[in-house]
Amino acid sequence: MKTILLPALLAVAGIVFFAATTRAAVPKAGDTAPLITGQDQDGKPFNLADHVGKKIVLLYFYPKDFTGGCTKEACSFRDGFEDFATNNVEIVGVSFDSADSHLQFITKYKLPFTLLADTDGKIAAAYDVKMPVLNMAKRVSFLIGLDGKIVHVTNTGNPDVHLAEMKAAIAGLQTKQ
């Protein structure tokens, strides 16, 4: 029994190690943004390629609708929406929640931007932001420039940092133009 169990455990450990080391890394500043597609809160298709080149895109991933930190982050982006729009920035949020949940979240908090329903996790996988074991995204924000390259990444659990860093990155973009 022991002679069978040990090789089996080693095989499983090898598979887990291989899977963990061959995953794509979270894109960083300077990388080309993965051009994802998805479904918005109204069930309509969303294609990032249709927006890149026309707008700067603030693509932010968050764990779950209606939770404390996620609501705080969404409302901070809502409260700064006019400043973002003035700077040609389109905000797009992504979580594993359904389109219906997103619609309820948008309605309750009067969010003026698109939320993508990533129920199968393909968008989170493209950006490597899925939490291990859980069907949730990590809190990570990407600022994507007009050229389709990532300008800034904020990767922290603190929602306040996301707003502050994105505003600073946008201000930096405006001074370069």
N, C-alpha and C positions, 0 to 999 in steps of 0.2 A: 504494500500500500504506500509506504513512504517513498519507494523508488518511482512510483507513478505521480505522486503528489508534488514532489519537488520539481520535476521537469515542467509540469503543468503550471505551477506557480511562476517559474522562471519565464515561461512563454507568455503568460499574461502580463507580467512585469515588463517584458520586452516590448510587447504591443503598446502598453500604456506609455512607456518611455518614448517609443518611436512616434506615437500620435502627438505627444506633448512637444516634442522637439521639431516636428515637421509642420506645425501650424504656422500660418502666416502671422507676421508680427503686426501690431497696431501701426497703421500708416503714420509717418512723421512729417514734419514740415519739410517741404521740398518734394515729397512724393506726389505722384499723380493720384488724384482721388479715385477710388473705385466707383464706377458709374453704375449705381444701383437702380433697380426698379422696385416698385411696391404699390400698395393700395393705400389711399388716403382715408380719412375719417368718413368720407361720403361714398366710399367704395369705388372711387375713380382711380384709374391708373396714374402713377407718378413715375416719371423717368428723369433722373438727375441730369442726364445728357441734354434734356430740353431746357435746363435752367443755367447750366454752366456756360459762360460766355456772355450771358445776358445780365446776370446778377452775381454778386458775391453770395455764397451760400453758407449759412451757419447751420451745419448738420449736427444736431445733438442727440445723443443716446441717453436714455434714462431707464431706471428699473421698472417703474409701475405707476400707472395713473392713480390719482387720489391718495398717494402716500405723502407724508410730510415733506421730505426733501424734494421730491419730484414736483409737488404742487408749488413749493417755494421757488424752484428753478423756473418752471413754466410761467409763473406769475411775474417773476423778475424780467423774463424776456418779453412778456406782455407789456409790462410797465415801461420798458425801454423801446417798445416797438417803433414808435415814431422816429427815434434817433437811428435805429437800424434802417428803416425804410428810406430816410433822408440820405443815408450813405450807400444806397443801392444794395442792401443786404436782405436776403430772403431767409427766414428762419424755418427750419424743418426739423421736427422732433420725431424720434423713432423709439418704440418700445415693443415688447412682445404682446401687448394688449390688442384686443380686437378693434376693428373699425368702430363698432358700436360703443365700446368703452371710451374710445378716443372722442367720439361725438358727444357723449355725455360729459366728459372732462372739459372739452372745449366750451360747451354750453354753460356748464356750472361756473367756470372761471373766466368766461368771455375771452378766450384765447384767439387772437387774430391771425394765426398761422397754421400751416399744415402739420398734421401728425400722421405718420405712416404706421400701419399695422404690420408688424413683422412677426406674425404668428408662427411662421415656420423657421424663423431665425436666420434666414439667408442674408438679410441686410447686415445683421450683427456679425455674421461670419465673415462677410466681405471686409469688414473693418476690424475684425478680431476683438470684439468688445463683449462677447457673451461671457457671463459669469460661469465659472466651472460648476457643473452639476445642475445648476438652476436654469430654468428657462426665463432668464432675465438678462437685460443688457447692463453693462457697467455704466456709470455716469462719465461719459467722455464726449467732448465737443470738438468738432473740426470746423475750422474756417477755411473755405475753399475759394480761392481767387478766381477771377474771370478767366484765367488761363487753364483752369481745371486742376491746378496744383494746390496742395494743402499748404496754407500759409501759417497756421497755428493749430496746436492741439492742446487742449486742457484735459488732463486725465487725473481727476481727484474726486472724492466723494462729496466734497463741500460745494453745494450749489452756488454759494456767494462768489467763490473763486471763478466759476465759469463765466458769470456775467462780467466781472471786473476784467478778466483776462481777454475775453472776446472784445470788449469795448476798447481796450488798449491795443489789441492787434488790428482792429479796424482803423483806429486813429493812426497807427503806423502805416497802414496801407494808403490812407488819404494823403499823408505827407510825402509818400513816394511818387504819387501820381502828378 
